Amino acid sequence: MRIALYISHPAQYLFFRNPIRLWKEHGHEIKIFIRTKDVLAQLMQYDNVTFENVMPHGRKPNVFDITKAFIYRTSKLFLKILIFKPDILLGTDASVAHIAFVLRKPCITTLEDDYNVIKRLALLTYPFTNTILTPECCNVGRWKHKKIGYNGLMKLSYLHPKRFTPDNNIATKYTGEQPYCLIRLSRLTAYHDMGIAGLPQPLIKKEIEICQKQGRKVFISAEGELNPDFEPYRLIINPSDMHHVLAGADLLVSDSQSMSVEASILGVPSIRFSDFSGRISVLEELEHNYHLTYGISTSDPERLLTLTGKILSVNNRKELYQERRNLLLANKIDVAPFITWFVENYPKSKNLMRSNPDIQYSVGKEPEHLAYQTKKTKDDFLSKSSDFTFHKYIDLLHILKHQGYTFRTFEEFCKGQNQGRFVILRHDIDARPYHALQCAEIEHNEGIRSSYYFRIVRNSNRPEIIQKIAALGHEIGYHYEEMSITKGDINKSIGLFEKNLAYFRQFYPIKTICMHGSPTSSFSNIDLWKHYDYRQSDIIGEPYFDIDFNNFMYLTDTGRCWDGQSVSVRDRVKGKIYDRFHSTNDMIEAALSGQLHDKIMITTHPQRWTDNQWKWVFEFVSQGFKNQIKRIVIKYKKTK
């Protein structure tokens, strides 16, 4: 995937920093454009992230300059994006949405500001973007149909405990050992900041006095110039160390909305003195649901001074705010892997979030034993969206679960568990049994039990793997092929069946069996039961006899596709044939739109599923060749 990303603020870069790294690891090509804004370029240079600055010079905070800058960067971005030919565009700025609209490319707008706060920007952006990806609490006005809300905060993408650990040694390099307070002054030069007031200088002086009386040093972080009286307090810092210093502060006093959110995530109390107070949903949630920050209107400066002294006088302040922070973290998702997944799988991810928002809670929680497979290299052309990969199989399982399906083994079905909405997962292990083990482990981690049918031949029969799959709680069955082995000798076939069944029963008390198709043999293994009743061998089920496929949807990956009836020699059932799904994505779409039946049997051949690119290519090519042979066999049989 080719991703074009425009970043216009340091907080936006920090939001995308971990997804950028993950996208690169997954083999995607990313082109990043920026404009000059505060420490944005410094942060990216420190991280060794390549970017192109389309606006190296700043602008003045007036309507004329803002409009001129918008036209300039849109025209410059358009040409560069046209040359890059991205598959998707990301960003907050209206220019990105306009360019995507003209080029007919999908665009995801990422932000956490409410419509009423950024009304002008929203009116320029929302009509042209495809998706507004934002925290659940944010209001997007009349564009709700474009909103995908997630249970998180943008700043969690880089400040979640899995992404950031405060280092007190870094903080003390700048602050010393004495407790300190931090004052943050923003420029308020954004288009939506026009007319907004922040901390005035007389109030800053009083704040410094209160903090010092409480035994705290004071540091001021400022985007622009400072009054000479405040220069001694200026925090001169490497921008990449800022969050370590913020995490160690006893209090943040600010007119910056972004840093107030960051402080809350780090468990540091903050007071916002701004005309935005009471107007931003993200901060309102942090204030009223978690009591981590406090908003004060610029018309009430005395309350700011009183609250500052009150917070600093609380003895167990750090423990109290860390408890509140822990509650916040427990209620929110890890945003970085969610954003990574959402973009990589767009627009499927958008449909998934609309139908089952709970899927956001499972993103990034892949089984640890698959870590070596899921990590992509630059040379690995397989993506998580490729079909017949374990990634895709996990997607299918998640969707079926979220659509209300339960899972049971064929043995459980034969014993009477046949009510409700369910799927029988059947796996025919024709070859490469270690693929079956990977599949069994995935299902085990998802809380799913399924049925695994092993052949007697060495390509399938690996006792150590059979035992491991049984130990995971799955059913083991016998994938019999005696008629093809004995070339149709009934008596030999019955004796051999009993012998082979006894062999497999040393690993599992087998109760169900399933015939192997043996497509190149002139003998059908299922014909054995014209002469012998398998129930005499204490077998309670054979799918081709004991399921009424007029009432079941039968889906099989025969031929490495889901509509392979034309290349299926014997994997056929008596009942309705469902061959309108070619790919696994087709099945997922059908599940989301309610087109699947309440009772389903899904048959897979695990050797066809892999996250290894070379095995995937081999299976793709070899199965294509096999399909051609099967077509010849089927055509020959029809002419006889």
C-alpha positions as CSV (number, residue, x, y, z in Angstrom):
1,M,0.0,0.0,0.0
2,R,1.2,3.5,-0.8
3,I,0.2,6.0,1.9
4,A,0.4,9.8,1.6
5,L,0.4,11.6,4.9
6,Y,0.3,15.4,5.5
7,I,1.3,16.6,9.0
8,S,0.9,20.2,10.1
9,H,1.5,20.0,13.9
10,P,3.9,18.2,16.3
11,A,1.0,16.5,18.0
12,Q,-0.2,15.1,14.7
13,Y,3.3,13.6,14.0
14,L,3.4,12.0,17.5
15,F,0.0,10.5,16.8
16,F,1.3,8.9,13.6
17,R,4.8,8.1,14.9
18,N,4.1,4.5,16.0
19,P,1.8,3.7,13.1
20,I,4.4,5.0,10.6
21,R,7.0,2.6,12.1
22,L,4.5,-0.3,12.0
23,W,3.4,0.4,8.4
24,K,7.0,0.4,7.3
25,E,7.6,-2.9,9.1
26,H,4.6,-4.3,7.2
27,G,6.1,-3.3,3.9
28,H,4.0,-0.3,3.0
29,E,5.5,2.7,1.2
30,I,4.9,6.1,3.0
31,K,5.4,9.6,1.7
32,I,5.2,12.3,4.5
33,F,4.7,16.0,3.8
34,I,4.8,18.7,6.5
35,R,4.8,22.4,7.0
36,T,7.0,24.4,9.4
37,K,5.3,24.4,12.8
38,D,7.1,24.8,16.1
39,V,9.3,21.7,16.8
40,L,7.7,19.4,14.2
41,A,10.7,19.1,11.9
42,Q,13.1,18.7,14.9
43,L,11.0,15.8,16.3
44,M,11.0,14.0,12.9
45,Q,14.7,14.6,12.4
46,Y,15.4,13.2,15.8
47,D,13.5,10.0,14.9
48,N,15.2,9.8,11.5
49,V,11.9,10.0,9.7
50,T,12.1,11.2,6.1
51,F,9.8,14.0,5.2
52,E,9.3,16.8,2.6
53,N,8.5,20.3,3.9
54,V,6.0,21.9,1.5
55,M,5.8,25.1,3.5
56,P,9.3,25.9,5.0
57,H,8.2,29.5,5.9
58,G,5.6,30.3,8.5
59,R,2.6,32.5,8.1
60,K,1.0,35.3,10.1
61,P,-2.2,34.6,12.1
62,N,-4.6,36.6,10.0
63,V,-7.3,35.6,7.5
64,F,-5.5,36.8,4.4
65,D,-2.2,35.0,5.2
66,I,-4.0,31.8,6.3
67,T,-6.0,31.7,3.0
68,K,-2.9,32.4,0.9
69,A,-1.0,29.7,2.7
70,F,-3.8,27.2,2.2
71,I,-3.9,27.8,-1.6
72,Y,-0.1,27.6,-1.8
73,R,0.3,24.3,0.1
74,T,-2.8,22.7,-1.6
75,S,-1.3,23.4,-5.1
76,K,2.1,22.2,-4.1
77,L,0.8,19.1,-2.3
78,F,-1.4,18.3,-5.3
79,L,1.5,18.0,-7.7
80,K,3.6,15.9,-5.3
81,I,0.8,13.6,-4.4
82,L,-0.1,13.2,-8.1
83,I,3.5,12.0,-8.8
84,F,3.5,9.7,-5.8
85,K,0.2,8.0,-6.8
86,P,-0.9,6.9,-3.3
87,D,-3.6,4.3,-2.5
88,I,-4.8,6.4,0.4
89,L,-4.4,9.9,1.9
90,L,-4.3,10.7,5.6
91,G,-4.2,14.0,7.6
92,T,-6.2,16.6,9.3
93,D,-5.8,19.5,6.9
94,A,-8.6,20.4,4.4
95,S,-6.0,20.4,1.5
96,V,-5.6,16.6,1.9
97,A,-9.3,16.0,1.6
98,H,-9.6,18.3,-1.4
99,I,-6.7,16.6,-3.3
100,A,-8.2,13.1,-2.5
101,F,-11.6,14.3,-3.7
102,V,-10.1,15.5,-7.0
103,L,-8.0,12.4,-7.5
104,R,-10.8,10.1,-6.4
105,K,-8.6,8.5,-3.8
106,P,-9.9,7.5,-0.3
107,C,-9.1,10.0,2.4
108,I,-9.1,9.5,6.2
109,T,-9.3,12.7,8.3
110,T,-7.9,12.2,11.8
111,L,-8.6,14.6,14.6
112,E,-10.1,15.0,18.1
113,D,-11.6,18.5,17.9
114,D,-15.4,19.1,18.0
115,Y,-17.2,20.5,15.0
116,N,-18.3,23.6,17.0
117,V,-14.6,24.4,17.8
118,I,-13.2,23.9,14.3
119,K,-16.3,24.9,12.4
120,R,-14.4,26.7,9.6
121,L,-12.0,23.8,9.1
122,A,-14.8,21.3,9.3
123,L,-16.8,23.0,6.6
124,L,-13.7,23.0,4.4
125,T,-12.8,19.4,5.1
126,Y,-15.8,17.1,6.0
127,P,-17.7,17.4,2.7
128,F,-14.7,16.1,0.8
129,T,-13.2,13.4,3.0
130,N,-14.4,9.8,3.1
131,T,-14.0,9.0,6.8
132,I,-13.6,11.1,9.9
133,L,-11.6,9.0,12.4
134,T,-12.0,10.4,15.8
135,P,-12.5,9.5,19.5
136,E,-16.1,8.4,20.2
137,C,-16.9,11.4,22.4
138,C,-16.2,13.9,19.6
139,N,-19.0,15.8,17.8
140,V,-18.6,16.0,14.0
141,G,-21.8,17.9,13.3
142,R,-24.0,16.7,10.5
143,W,-21.3,14.4,9.1
144,K,-22.1,11.6,11.5
145,H,-22.4,9.2,8.6
146,K,-18.7,9.7,7.9
147,K,-17.6,9.3,11.5
148,I,-15.8,6.2,12.8
149,G,-15.4,6.7,16.6
150,Y,-12.9,4.7,18.6
151,N,-12.7,4.3,22.4
152,G,-9.4,6.1,22.8
153,L,-7.6,9.4,22.6
154,M,-5.2,10.5,19.9
155,K,-2.4,11.1,22.4
156,L,-2.7,7.5,23.6
157,S,-1.0,6.5,20.3
158,Y,2.3,7.7,21.7
159,L,1.7,7.9,25.5
160,H,0.1,4.6,26.1
161,P,2.3,2.6,28.6
162,K,3.1,0.2,25.9
163,R,4.6,3.1,23.8
164,F,6.1,5.4,26.4
165,T,7.8,5.0,29.8
166,P,8.8,8.2,31.7
167,D,12.5,8.4,32.6
168,N,13.1,10.5,35.7
169,N,16.8,10.7,34.8
170,I,16.0,12.6,31.7
171,A,13.7,14.9,33.5
172,T,16.2,15.8,36.2
173,K,18.7,16.9,33.5
174,Y,16.5,19.9,32.9
175,T,14.8,20.4,36.2
176,G,17.1,19.2,39.0
177,E,15.9,17.3,42.0
178,Q,13.5,19.9,43.4
179,P,9.7,19.4,42.7
180,Y,8.4,21.7,39.9
181,C,5.4,23.0,38.1
182,L,5.2,23.5,34.4
183,I,3.5,26.4,32.6
184,R,2.7,25.9,28.9
185,L,2.0,28.9,26.7
186,S,0.8,28.2,23.1
187,R,0.8,30.7,20.3
188,L,-2.9,30.3,19.5
189,T,-2.3,31.0,15.8
190,A,-4.4,28.3,14.2
191,Y,-7.4,29.3,12.2
192,H,-9.8,28.1,14.9
193,D,-7.7,29.9,17.6
194,M,-8.6,33.3,16.2
195,G,-10.2,35.4,18.9
196,I,-9.2,33.0,21.6
197,A,-7.6,34.3,24.8
198,G,-5.0,32.4,26.9
199,L,-2.9,33.2,29.9
200,P,-2.1,36.9,30.3
201,Q,1.2,38.0,31.7
202,P,0.0,39.4,35.1
203,L,-1.7,36.1,35.8
204,I,1.4,34.2,34.9
205,K,3.3,36.2,37.5
206,K,0.8,35.3,40.2
207,E,0.9,31.7,39.2
208,I,4.7,31.7,39.5
209,E,4.4,33.2,43.0
210,I,1.9,30.6,44.2
211,C,3.9,27.7,42.9
212,Q,7.1,29.1,44.5
213,K,5.4,29.6,47.9
214,Q,4.4,25.9,47.7
215,G,8.0,25.0,47.3
216,R,8.0,24.3,43.6
217,K,10.4,25.5,40.9
218,V,8.7,26.9,37.8
219,F,9.5,26.2,34.2
220,I,7.8,27.8,31.2
221,S,7.4,26.0,27.9
222,A,6.6,28.5,25.3
223,E,6.0,28.2,21.5
224,G,6.9,31.8,20.8
225,E,8.7,34.8,22.4
226,L,8.5,35.4,26.1
227,N,8.4,38.6,28.1
228,P,12.0,39.3,29.3
229,D,10.7,38.9,32.9
230,F,9.9,35.2,32.2
231,E,13.0,34.3,30.3
232,P,14.7,33.0,33.4
233,Y,11.9,30.4,33.7
234,R,12.1,29.2,30.1
235,L,12.5,25.5,29.6
236,I,15.2,24.9,27.0
237,I,14.8,21.3,26.0
238,N,15.3,18.7,23.3
239,P,11.7,18.4,22.1
240,S,11.9,14.6,22.2
241,D,12.4,14.8,26.0
242,M,9.3,17.0,26.7
243,H,7.1,14.2,27.9
244,H,9.6,12.9,30.4
245,V,9.6,16.4,32.0
246,L,5.8,16.7,31.8
247,A,5.5,13.3,33.5
248,G,7.6,14.5,36.4
249,A,5.7,17.7,37.1
250,D,3.5,18.3,40.1
251,L,1.1,20.4,38.0
252,L,0.6,21.8,34.5
253,V,-0.9,25.2,34.0
254,S,-1.6,25.9,30.4
255,D,-3.6,27.5,27.6
256,S,-2.7,24.5,25.5
257,Q,-5.4,21.9,24.9
258,S,-3.0,19.3,23.6
259,M,-0.6,19.3,26.5
260,S,-3.5,19.2,28.9
261,V,-4.6,15.9,27.4
262,E,-1.0,14.6,27.5
263,A,-0.7,15.5,31.1
264,S,-4.0,13.6,31.9
265,I,-2.7,10.4,30.1
266,L,0.5,10.7,32.2
267,G,-1.4,11.1,35.5
268,V,-0.3,14.8,36.0
269,P,-3.0,17.2,37.2
270,S,-3.5,20.1,34.8
271,I,-5.4,23.4,34.7
272,R,-6.5,24.9,31.4
273,F,-7.1,28.6,31.3
274,S,-8.7,29.2,28.0
275,D,-11.8,30.4,26.1
276,F,-12.0,26.8,24.9
277,S,-12.9,25.6,28.4
278,G,-16.1,23.6,28.5
279,R,-16.2,23.3,24.7
280,I,-13.9,20.4,23.8
281,S,-15.4,16.9,24.4
282,V,-12.1,15.1,24.9
283,L,-11.1,17.4,27.7
284,E,-14.7,17.4,29.1
285,E,-14.5,13.7,29.4
286,L,-11.1,13.8,31.1
287,E,-12.3,16.5,33.5
288,H,-15.8,15.1,34.5
289,N,-15.4,11.4,34.1
290,Y,-11.8,11.0,35.3
291,H,-11.1,14.3,37.2
292,L,-7.6,14.6,35.7
293,T,-7.8,18.1,34.3
294,Y,-9.7,21.3,35.1
295,G,-11.0,23.9,32.6
296,I,-11.3,27.5,33.7
297,S,-12.8,30.3,31.7
298,T,-10.6,33.4,31.1
299,S,-13.3,35.4,32.9
300,D,-12.5,33.7,36.2
301,P,-8.8,34.2,36.9
302,E,-9.2,34.0,40.7
303,R,-10.4,30.5,40.4
304,L,-7.2,29.5,38.6
305,L,-5.1,30.9,41.4
306,T,-7.2,29.2,44.1
307,L,-7.2,25.8,42.3
308,T,-3.5,25.9,41.8
309,G,-2.8,26.3,45.5
310,K,-5.4,23.7,46.4
311,I,-4.0,21.0,44.1
312,L,-0.4,21.6,45.2
313,S,-1.4,21.3,48.9
314,V,-2.8,17.7,48.5
315,N,-0.3,15.4,50.2
316,N,-1.1,12.2,48.2
317,R,-1.6,14.0,45.0
318,K,0.7,11.8,42.8
319,E,-1.0,8.6,44.1
320,L,-4.4,10.0,43.6
321,Y,-3.9,11.2,40.0
322,Q,-2.1,7.9,39.1
323,E,-5.2,6.0,40.3
324,R,-7.4,8.2,38.1
325,R,-4.9,7.7,35.2
326,N,-5.1,3.9,35.6
327,L,-8.8,4.0,35.4
328,L,-8.6,6.0,32.2
329,L,-6.1,3.5,30.7
330,A,-8.3,0.5,31.7
331,N,-11.2,2.0,29.8
332,K,-9.4,2.9,26.6
333,I,-7.8,1.0,23.7
334,D,-4.2,1.0,22.7
335,V,-4.6,3.4,19.8
336,A,-1.4,2.9,17.8
337,P,-2.1,-0.7,16.6
338,F,-5.8,0.2,16.0
339,I,-4.8,3.1,13.7
340,T,-2.3,0.9,12.0
341,W,-4.9,-1.8,11.4
342,F,-7.6,0.6,10.3
343,V,-5.5,2.2,7.6
344,E,-4.0,-1.1,6.4
345,N,-7.4,-2.7,6.0
346,Y,-9.4,0.3,4.7
347,P,-12.2,0.3,3.6
348,K,-12.9,-3.2,5.1
349,S,-12.0,-1.9,8.5
350,K,-14.5,0.9,8.2
351,N,-17.3,-1.6,7.5
352,L,-16.1,-3.8,10.4
353,M,-16.2,-0.8,12.8
354,R,-19.7,0.1,11.7
355,S,-21.1,-3.3,12.1
356,N,-19.0,-4.5,15.1
357,P,-17.2,-1.6,17.0
358,D,-16.0,-4.2,19.5
359,I,-13.4,-5.4,17.0
360,Q,-11.3,-2.4,18.1
361,Y,-10.6,-4.2,21.4
362,S,-9.0,-7.2,19.7
363,V,-6.8,-5.3,17.3
364,G,-3.1,-5.9,18.2
365,K,-3.8,-8.9,20.3
366,E,-2.4,-11.6,18.0
367,P,-1.1,-14.8,19.6
368,E,2.5,-14.5,20.7
369,H,3.5,-17.7,19.0
370,L,2.6,-16.1,15.6
371,A,4.9,-13.1,16.2
372,Y,7.5,-14.4,13.8
373,Q,4.9,-14.8,11.1
374,T,3.1,-11.5,11.5
375,K,6.2,-9.4,11.3
376,K,6.7,-8.2,7.7
377,T,9.9,-7.3,6.1
378,K,10.5,-5.0,3.2
379,D,10.9,-7.9,0.9
380,D,7.6,-9.5,2.0
381,F,5.0,-8.7,-0.5
382,L,2.2,-10.5,1.5
383,S,0.0,-8.0,3.4
384,K,-2.5,-8.6,6.1
385,S,-5.2,-8.3,3.5
386,S,-3.9,-11.2,1.3
387,D,-6.2,-14.2,1.0
388,F,-5.4,-17.6,2.4
389,T,-3.1,-16.2,5.1
390,F,-3.5,-16.8,8.8
391,H,-4.2,-13.1,9.2
392,K,-7.2,-13.4,6.9
393,Y,-8.3,-16.6,8.7
394,I,-8.2,-14.6,12.0
395,D,-10.3,-11.9,10.4
396,L,-12.9,-14.4,9.4
397,L,-13.1,-15.9,12.9
398,H,-13.5,-12.5,14.4
399,I,-16.3,-11.5,12.1
400,L,-18.2,-14.7,12.6
401,K,-17.8,-14.3,16.4
402,H,-19.0,-10.7,16.3
403,Q,-22.0,-11.7,14.2
404,G,-23.2,-14.0,16.9
405,Y,-22.0,-17.4,15.7
406,T,-20.8,-20.0,18.2
407,F,-18.4,-22.8,17.2
408,R,-18.7,-26.5,17.8
409,T,-17.0,-29.7,16.7
410,F,-18.7,-32.1,14.4
411,E,-18.7,-34.6,17.3
412,E,-20.6,-32.1,19.5
413,F,-23.1,-31.6,16.7
414,C,-23.6,-35.4,16.3
415,K,-24.3,-35.6,20.1
416,G,-27.1,-33.2,19.8
417,Q,-25.6,-29.7,20.1
418,N,-27.5,-28.4,17.0
419,Q,-29.5,-25.4,18.3
420,G,-28.9,-21.7,17.6
421,R,-26.5,-20.0,15.3
422,F,-23.3,-22.0,14.9
423,V,-20.4,-22.9,12.7
424,I,-18.7,-26.3,12.5
425,L,-15.1,-25.8,11.5
426,R,-13.8,-28.9,9.8
427,H,-10.1,-29.2,8.8
428,D,-9.0,-31.9,6.3
429,I,-5.2,-32.4,6.9
430,D,-4.1,-33.7,3.5
431,A,-0.5,-32.5,3.9
432,R,1.8,-30.1,5.9
433,P,0.3,-30.9,9.3
434,Y,2.4,-28.2,11.0
435,H,0.0,-25.7,9.3
436,A,-2.8,-27.5,11.0
437,L,-1.1,-26.9,14.4
438,Q,-0.8,-23.2,13.7
439,C,-4.4,-23.1,12.8
440,A,-5.3,-25.0,16.0
441,E,-3.3,-22.6,18.1
442,I,-5.1,-19.6,16.6
443,E,-8.5,-21.1,17.3
444,H,-7.4,-22.1,20.8
445,N,-6.4,-18.4,21.5
446,E,-9.8,-17.3,20.2
447,G,-11.6,-19.8,22.5
448,I,-12.8,-22.0,19.5
449,R,-12.9,-25.8,19.3
450,S,-12.9,-27.4,15.8
451,S,-12.5,-30.8,14.1
452,Y,-9.2,-32.0,12.6
453,Y,-9.2,-35.1,10.2
454,F,-5.9,-36.8,9.6
455,R,-4.9,-39.2,6.9
456,I,-2.9,-42.3,7.5
457,V,-0.1,-41.3,5.1
458,R,3.1,-39.7,6.3
459,N,2.3,-36.4,4.7
460,S,-0.5,-36.0,7.2
461,N,0.1,-38.5,10.0
462,R,2.4,-36.8,12.5
463,P,1.7,-38.2,16.0
464,E,3.4,-35.3,17.9
465,I,1.3,-32.8,16.0
466,I,-1.9,-34.8,16.5
467,Q,-1.3,-35.0,20.2
468,K,-0.6,-31.2,20.5
469,I,-3.8,-30.4,18.6
470,A,-5.8,-32.8,20.8
471,A,-4.2,-31.2,23.9
472,L,-5.6,-27.8,22.8
473,G,-9.1,-29.2,23.1
474,H,-9.9,-29.9,19.5
475,E,-11.6,-33.0,18.1
476,I,-9.4,-35.5,16.1
477,G,-11.1,-37.5,13.4
478,Y,-10.0,-40.0,10.8
479,H,-9.7,-38.8,7.1
480,Y,-10.1,-42.3,5.6
481,E,-9.1,-43.4,2.1
482,E,-9.1,-47.2,2.2
483,M,-10.9,-47.7,-1.1
484,S,-8.3,-45.8,-3.1
485,I,-5.4,-47.5,-1.2
486,T,-6.8,-51.0,-1.9
487,K,-8.0,-50.2,-5.4
488,G,-11.6,-50.9,-4.5
489,D,-11.1,-54.2,-2.6
490,I,-14.0,-54.1,-0.1
491,N,-12.7,-56.8,2.3
492,K,-9.2,-55.3,2.5
493,S,-10.7,-51.8,2.8
494,I,-12.8,-52.8,5.9
495,G,-9.9,-54.5,7.6
496,L,-7.6,-51.6,6.8
497,F,-10.1,-49.1,8.0
498,E,-10.4,-50.9,11.4
499,K,-6.7,-51.1,11.7
500,N,-6.1,-47.4,10.9
501,L,-9.0,-46.3,13.1
502,A,-7.5,-48.2,16.1
503,Y,-4.1,-46.5,15.4
504,F,-5.6,-43.0,15.6
505,R,-7.6,-43.8,18.7
506,Q,-4.4,-44.1,20.7
507,F,-4.3,-40.3,20.4
508,Y,-7.9,-39.4,20.7
509,P,-11.2,-41.4,21.3
510,I,-12.4,-40.8,17.7
511,K,-16.1,-40.7,17.1
512,T,-16.4,-39.1,13.7
513,I,-14.8,-39.7,10.3
514,C,-14.6,-37.9,7.0
515,M,-13.7,-39.3,3.6
516,H,-10.6,-38.1,1.7
517,G,-11.5,-37.2,-1.9
518,S,-8.5,-38.9,-3.6
519,P,-9.1,-37.0,-6.8
520,T,-6.7,-39.0,-9.0
521,S,-8.1,-42.4,-7.9
522,S,-10.9,-44.1,-9.9
523,F,-12.4,-45.3,-6.6
524,S,-14.5,-43.3,-4.2
525,N,-13.7,-43.8,-0.6
526,I,-17.2,-43.1,0.5
527,D,-18.4,-46.2,-1.4
528,L,-17.1,-48.3,1.4
529,W,-20.3,-47.6,3.3
530,K,-22.4,-49.3,0.7
531,H,-21.0,-52.6,2.1
532,Y,-20.3,-51.7,5.8
533,D,-21.9,-49.6,8.5
534,Y,-19.4,-47.4,10.2
535,R,-21.6,-47.3,13.3
536,Q,-20.4,-50.9,14.0
537,S,-17.0,-49.3,14.7
538,D,-18.5,-46.9,17.3
539,I,-18.5,-44.0,14.8
540,I,-21.4,-41.6,15.3
541,G,-20.9,-39.3,12.3
542,E,-19.7,-38.8,8.8
543,P,-20.4,-35.3,7.4
544,Y,-21.5,-36.6,3.9
545,F,-24.1,-38.8,5.5
546,D,-25.0,-37.2,8.8
547,I,-25.6,-33.6,7.9
548,D,-28.7,-32.4,6.0
549,F,-27.1,-29.9,3.7
550,N,-30.5,-28.6,2.6
551,N,-30.5,-26.9,6.0
552,F,-26.8,-26.2,6.2
553,M,-24.6,-23.8,4.3
554,Y,-21.5,-25.8,3.2
555,L,-18.4,-23.7,2.4
556,T,-15.1,-25.4,1.3
557,D,-11.8,-24.0,0.2
558,T,-11.4,-26.8,-2.4
559,G,-9.3,-25.5,-5.2
560,R,-7.9,-22.7,-3.0
561,C,-11.1,-20.7,-3.4
562,W,-14.6,-20.8,-2.0
563,D,-16.4,-21.4,-5.3
564,G,-14.3,-24.3,-6.5
565,Q,-17.1,-26.7,-7.4
566,S,-15.8,-26.8,-11.0
567,V,-12.6,-28.3,-9.7
568,S,-14.0,-30.5,-7.0
569,V,-13.9,-34.2,-7.9
570,R,-15.6,-35.6,-4.8
571,D,-16.0,-32.8,-2.2
572,R,-19.6,-32.4,-3.1
573,V,-22.7,-32.5,-0.9
574,K,-26.3,-33.3,-1.6
575,G,-28.1,-30.1,-1.0
576,K,-27.9,-26.4,-2.1
577,I,-24.5,-25.4,-3.5
578,Y,-23.1,-22.1,-2.2
579,D,-20.5,-20.9,-4.8
580,R,-21.1,-17.2,-4.9
581,F,-18.1,-16.5,-2.6
582,H,-14.8,-16.5,-4.4
583,S,-12.5,-15.0,-1.7
584,T,-12.5,-15.0,2.1
585,N,-13.3,-11.3,1.9
586,D,-16.5,-12.2,0.0
587,M,-17.5,-14.4,2.9
588,I,-16.6,-11.7,5.4
589,E,-18.8,-9.2,3.5
590,A,-21.6,-11.7,3.4
591,A,-21.4,-12.2,7.2
592,L,-21.5,-8.5,7.8
593,S,-24.5,-8.1,5.5
594,G,-26.4,-11.0,7.1
595,Q,-26.2,-13.3,4.0
596,L,-24.8,-16.3,5.8
597,H,-27.1,-19.1,7.1
598,D,-27.6,-19.8,10.8
599,K,-26.0,-23.2,10.4
600,I,-22.7,-23.5,8.5
601,M,-20.0,-26.1,8.0
602,I,-16.7,-24.5,6.8
603,T,-14.1,-27.0,5.5
604,T,-10.5,-25.9,5.1
605,H,-7.3,-27.5,4.1
606,P,-4.7,-25.9,6.3
607,Q,-1.8,-26.5,4.0
608,R,-3.3,-23.8,1.8
609,W,-3.1,-21.2,4.6
610,T,0.2,-19.5,5.4
611,D,1.9,-16.2,6.3
612,N,5.2,-17.3,4.7
613,Q,5.5,-15.6,1.3
614,W,7.4,-18.5,-0.4
615,K,5.0,-21.1,0.8
616,W,2.1,-18.9,-0.2
617,V,3.5,-18.6,-3.7
618,F,4.2,-22.3,-4.0
619,E,0.6,-23.2,-2.9
620,F,-0.8,-20.6,-5.2
621,V,1.1,-21.9,-8.2
622,S,0.8,-25.6,-7.4
623,Q,-2.9,-25.4,-6.7
624,G,-3.5,-23.7,-10.0
625,F,-1.8,-26.6,-11.7
626,K,-3.8,-29.1,-9.7
627,N,-7.0,-27.3,-10.6
628,Q,-6.2,-27.8,-14.3
629,I,-5.6,-31.5,-13.8
630,K,-8.9,-31.8,-11.9
631,R,-10.7,-30.1,-14.7
632,I,-9.3,-32.7,-17.1
633,V,-10.3,-35.5,-14.8
634,I,-13.8,-34.2,-14.4
635,K,-14.2,-33.7,-18.1
636,Y,-13.0,-37.2,-18.8
637,K,-15.4,-38.8,-16.3
638,K,-18.3,-36.9,-17.9
639,T,-17.4,-38.4,-21.3
640,K,-17.4,-42.0,-20.0
